[in-house]
Amino acid sequence: MEEACAAASAEGTRPEPLVLGIETSCDETGIGIVRGRTLLSNTIASSMDEHARYGGVVPEVAARAHLEALQPAIEQALGEAQVSLQDLDAIAVTSGPGLAGALMVGVGAAKGLAVSLGKPLYAVNHLVGHIAADILAPENGADSAPLEYPTIALLVSGGHTSLLHVRDLTTDVELLGETVDDAAGEAFDKVARLLGLPYPGGPQIDRVAADGDPKAIRFPRGLSKASDLAKHRYDFSFSGLKTAVARWVERAEVAGEEIPTADVAASFREAVIDVLVTKALAACADRGVPRLLLGGGVIANRRLREVALERAAAAGVAVRIPPLSLCTDNGAMIAGLAAELIASGRPPSTLAFGADSTLPVTEIQVSPS
């Protein structure tokens, strides 16, 4: 890798290291391989079906599933990329945040690979990885316009809802706000359960809401009152919204009324989206940043993308959304972030790092040497 970087520097071009990324922060075993900013493989083994019987992710089940899926996923990714382990320039892995046991499986595997192959290892932040997903282009595909800085990033997933000010992907990411209780994805799962819909709740709510009236019920918008904004302008809260939906359903049941599932789902979804988009665009206006990046699995929600694009256009804000296949947790975004760190001259991580379930987003790379 040092020779490749030196040659690229001499020619005045970006180095394009071949990096394998490992992502095991939740219920999906992600293995990705990139060459610089070119995506070669994005292999994902999901244990979602195993968690469905419990109505949510069980950490111990997730960790066991990662153990079983890692080796086959690595072999599949190498085959798709048509490279060998010896060809790799570096290994990358998610150090956090995420489920501690699940993270430990990926961290242990990455350390073993790096040591056995004699390759440098980059331990990176899962949330910043979601931003890096936007810079990847498929092999032989048209390159997208480069990510401009600064940008505001809204990351929405099952475990995280975060609003970030990204001045530079590899050196300067500021946390503006995050959820103070349930993440948006968790709220979708819990409300789906209230409505008798299966897990995972996001796609089910989206499906049912398509036939509902988003204005049928005015559910509360968490942390949006004037009294809340002074302290929580960019923070999110969805626990109260979930409770409001539960109380509404209970009152209807007590009154012997039929539950209008589609209207409830559509009204709930609209309340979540309203808060997400309003706070994201407020951050753009407050910081004078006319760019918004959307990332995380919940971005697959069709209505969220629709509202964000419509309201951002009216506000003069450009919106970027990575391919939906790269919005959910995946190893390619981890490899992509590591490739950016390498290109910027950052040294690899030492072996002293571990799994950190509460890793702050400001720590982009863990334990650099």
N, C-alpha and C positions, 0 to 999 in steps of 0.2 A: 504493500500500500504506500509506503514511503516513496518508492521509486515512481509510482504512478502520480502521486501528488507533486513530486519534484518536477516531473516532466510536464505536467499540466501547468505548473507555475511558470516554468521556463517559456512555455508557449503562450502564456497569458490567458489560458482557458481554465474553466472550473474543473477540478478533479472529479471523476465519476467513479467513486468506489463501489464495489459490488458488496452489498450489505444484506445480511439475513436478519430479519426482525422477529422477535417472539413477544406475543401479547397474551397474557393470561389473567387479566385483572378481574374478570367476572365469569360468565358462563360460556364464553366462546374462546376456543383455542385458535389463535391467529398466527399464521406463519406467512411472512411476506418477504419477497426478495426484490430489491431495486438496484439499478445501476445509475447512481447519481439521482436524477429526478425521473428516471424512466422506470415504470412499473413492469416487472418481469413476471411476478407471481403473487397472487393474493389468495391464499388457501385458508379456509375457515372451517373448523369442526365445532358445531354447536351442540351443547348438552341441554338445549331448551326443552326438549321433549321429556327429559328426565325430571326437570323441575316443574313441569306443567301440573303433575299430580299433586304438588304441594301448593300451587297457586303463587309461586315466587321462587327466587333463587335460594337454594340451600348451600351455604358455603362449603360444607364437607363434601356434598355431592359434586359441586363444581371442581374442587381440588382433585378428587378421584378421577373425574372425567378428563381433566387436563393430563394427568399421568398416563391415561390410556391412549389419548389422542395425539400426544406430542410427536412421537417418533413417526407414525404414519403421515402426519401432516407435514413434517419436515421433508420426508421422502417425496411426498406428492409435490410440494413446492419446488424442490430441486429439479424434479422431472419436468414440471411445467416451464421452469426458467431455463432448462437445459444447461445446468451448471452442476458442479460437484462441490462438496464441502471444502475441498482443497482450493477451489477457485476463489472462494470468498476473501474479501479484504478485511471484513470486520463482522462482528456479531453485535446485535442490539437487543435490548430487552426492556420491558416496562418494569420499573422499580416501584411505582405507585402513581397515584392512589388507586385503591381497589380493595378487594377482599384479601385479607392477609394470607390465608392458606393457599388461595389460588395464585397469588403473586409469587409465593415461595416456590411453587412448582416451576414457573417460568424462569425465575432468577437462578434456581439450582441448575436447570437444564442449560441456560445460557453460559453460566460459569464453566460447567463441564465441557461444553463445546469449545469455548474460547481457550481454555487451558490445554485441552487435548489437541487442538489444531494449531496452537501457538498464534492465535489471532487476537487483535485488540478487541476490547469489549466496551460498549457504550450503554450505560444505564440511564434511561430517560424517563421523562414525565408523560404519563398516559394522556393527560388533558392537552398538553402542548402537541402531542402526537396527532390529535384530531385536527389541529390547525395545519400541520405538515401534510395531511392527506390532500389538501387543496393544491399542493405544488406538483403532485405526481401526474405524469402523463403516460398512457399506455404505450407499449413498444410499437413502433411504426405508426403511431397515431399523431394527430396534430397537437402540438404543444398549446396549452392554454396560456393566456396572458399571465405574466409573472405576478405573484402576490405583491401588492404595494403596501408600504408602511408609511404611517401607522394605520392600523385597522382595528375596528372593534370586532370581537368574536363572541358569538353566543353559542355555547355548547350545551346541548340538551340531550340527556340520555336517561337510562333507567336509574342510575345511581348519582348523576351529577347534573346540576343546572348552574352554570357559571357564566359570568359576563366579564370579558377580559379586554384590556387595552394592550394590543400587541404593537410594540415599536420596532421590534426585531425578533424574528423567530428563535434565534439561537442565544440571544443575550438579554432581552428586555421584554418580559411579559408581566403586566400588572393585573392583579385581581381587583376588579371593581366591585363585584357583588356575587353572591351565591345563595343557594337555598338555605334557609334557616331551619327547615324541617324536611318534609318529603321533597324529593326531586320530582320533576314533572313526570318522568316515566313511572315512578312509583305511584303517583296519584292516578295515572291512567290505569294501572293494574288494579288498584284498590277500588276505583269506581266501577271498573268492568266487573269485578267480583260482586259489587252491590247490585248490579244490573243482571247478574246471572250469566255474564259472558265469560268465555274461557281465557286462560292465560296464553300468551302475553296480551295485556289489555290494550296497548296502543293500536295495533292493527284492527282489533275488534271494535273499539270505540270509533275509529275512523270509518270502518265499514258501515256500522249501524247509523252513525251520524249523517251519512250521506242522504238518508231519507228523512231527516229531522229538520226542525226549525231552530236555528241557533239563537233566535230572539224569543223563543217560547218562554224561557225562564231566565230571570236575571240573577245569576249566581254571583257571589262576591268576588272581587279582584283583590287578592291578598297583597298587603303592604303597598296599597295604592292611594290611601287616604292622605290628605295633606299632613296630618299628624304623624304619619309613618315615614313620609318621604325625607324628612330632615335627617333621620338616622339610617333609614333603609332605602335610599333612593334607588340603588341598583340591586338590592337583595330580593329574593323570591320566597314566597311561602304558599304552599298548596295544601297544607293540612286542614286549614279552616275551610277551604273550598270543598275538600273531600267530605268533611263533616256536614257542610251545608247540603250537599247532594244526599247524604245518608238521611238527614232529618227530613228533607223534602219527600224522599221515597217512603219513609216511615209514616209521615202524615197522610200521604195518598193511600197507603195500605190500610191504615186505621179507618180512613173514611170509606173504605171499600171500593176505591177507584182503581181503574186499570192503569198501570204504569205506562206512560207514553215513552217507551225506551228510546226511541229514535230522537225525540225532542230533548230528553234529559241528556243523552249522549252528546247531541249537537250543542246544547247550551253549555254543558260542562267544558267541552272541547274549546268553544269560543272564549270562555273565561280564561282558560290557560293560555291560549294563543294571544289574547288581548294583552295580558300582563307581560308575556315574553317579548312581544314585538314593541310594546310601548316603552318598556325599560331599555331595550336595546337601542331604539331610535333616540331615546333621551340621552343615552351615553354618547351616541354619535354627535348630537347637537351640542351637548355640554363640552365635549372634548374637541369639537371642530374637526371631526373625522368623517368624511363623506363616504366611508366604506364599511360594509358589514359582512362578516363571514359567518355562515351558519354551519354547525357541525354537530355530530352525535347522532345516535340512532333515532331519536324522536323527530329528527328533520325529515325522516321518511314520511311523516304525516303530511298528506297532500294539502290539507287546509292551512297548515302552518306555513308551508312554502308559498302558497297562493296569497295569504294575507301579508306576509313579510315582503314579498315582491311588490305588491300593490301599494302598501303604505310607504315603503322605502322610496319607490319611484316618486310618490307625491312629495316626499321630503327631500328629494335630490340626493338620495343615498344609493350607491351602487351595491348590489348584493352578489356575493359569491357563495356557491354551494358545491362542495365536492361531489363527484359521482356517488349515488346512493350506496353503491357497493363498498365505498370507502368511508361512509358516515358511521356505520356500526363499528364496534371494536374490531380491529384487524392488525395483523403484524406488519403490513406494508407501510402504514403510517409511522410505525415505530422505526422501521428501517429507513424511511424517508427522512425522519428527523435526525437520525444518527448520520446519514449521508450529508445533511446540511452542516452538522457540527464538524464533521471531518473536513468538508470543503472550506469551512471558516477557520480551520487550523486548530480546532480544539483537541487537546490530548484525550486519550481514552480514559475510562473510569478504572480505578483500582478494584481489586477484589474485596475491598472492605465494606462495600455497600450491601444492604439487605433489602427485604421487602418492606415497604413503608406504606401502610394503608391510608395514611393521612398526609402524604407528601404534598407540600404546598406547590401551587402552580408556578410560583416564582423560581422554583428550583428546577430548571429545565433539564440539566444533566446532573446526575448524582455521582459524587466521589471522583471528580476528575483528578488525574494524576499530576 
